[in-house]
Amino acid sequence: MKDKKIRLEFRKIRTRRKLRQAANGLPRLSIHRSLKAFYAQVIDDASGKTLVAVASTAKDIRGERKSSKNTDDAKQVGKLIAERALKAGIEKVVFDRGSMVYHGRVKALAEAAREAGLKF
């Protein structure tokens, strides 16, 4: 178990290092997936502040939820984070998947955010 956590941590560090090199000052769309919810936030690394944040437990999404382990839930979060980011004046971001593989719910969130107008 300890080895798996260490590998995940190194994968997350490696991903973030590559993102910082490619970002050129763009904000970072960071996601977190837990067993019960899905979280997304747009972070400005220069100032270290969160600009926009959305969770699948938000009131806007909670009424429409069927299951927390569903790609539809991730799509709703992606759509809402893109809408809020565009409203805040953020059009381009860098996608930070952390230590997660770009597949399933992570991919669904990214595609929904792109469809809603966010560019990365």
C-alpha positions, 0 to 999 in steps of 0.5 A: 500500500505504501509503494502505491501511494509513493508512486501516485505522489511521484506521478502527481509531482511529475505531471505538475512539473511538466504543466508549469513548464508548458503553462506560461502564466496560464491558470491551472484547472486542477481536479480531484476525484474522491469516492463520493464526489468530484472537485474542480478548481481553477488556480492561479499559481503566480498568486497561489489563489483559487479563482473558481471552484466547483464540486459535485456536491454543489447546490447547482448539481446536487438535485440532478445527481443520480450517482457519485460514481457516474460520468454524468456527474463529472460532465455536470462539474465540467460544464459548470466550471467552464461557465464560471471560469468564462464568467470570471474572464478566464478563457484558456487554462492548463488541465491538471489531472494530477495522478489520475489517468485521463480516462472515464470521469476525468476525460468526461469532465475535460470534454464537457469543459471544452464543449462549454467553451474553455480552451486547453 
